[in-house]
């Protein structure tokens, strides 16, 4: 067996392992997403608030976020 043949066999094995690891990475990423989604659902379901209370909370969060999105105040320069 020539050196080229040996290298081609090694390359084929490496590609096979690479495919296996890429599949494993995708599986782990899916598991993480599933766990995050489950955690979010559990948190949302655990809130004992009316839709109006939740809307008020979201409005407060949006209002608190708005000044930071506007950028620095030009009077501070």
C-alpha positions, 0 to 999 in steps of 0.5 A: 500500500502506498503512502497516498493510499494510506493517507486517503484511508486516513482522510476517509476515517477523519471525514467520518469522525467529523460527520459524527461530531457534527451530528453530535453538535447539532443534537446537543444544540437541539437539547439546549434549545429544548431545555431553554424553551421548557424553562421559559414555559415553566417560568411563564406558567408559574406567574400568577398574574392577569393578562393586564398585570403582565401587560403593565409589567411589559410596558414598564420594561419597555419604558425603562429600556427606551432611554438606553436605546436613544443613546447618550444625551448631547448635553453631557458632552 
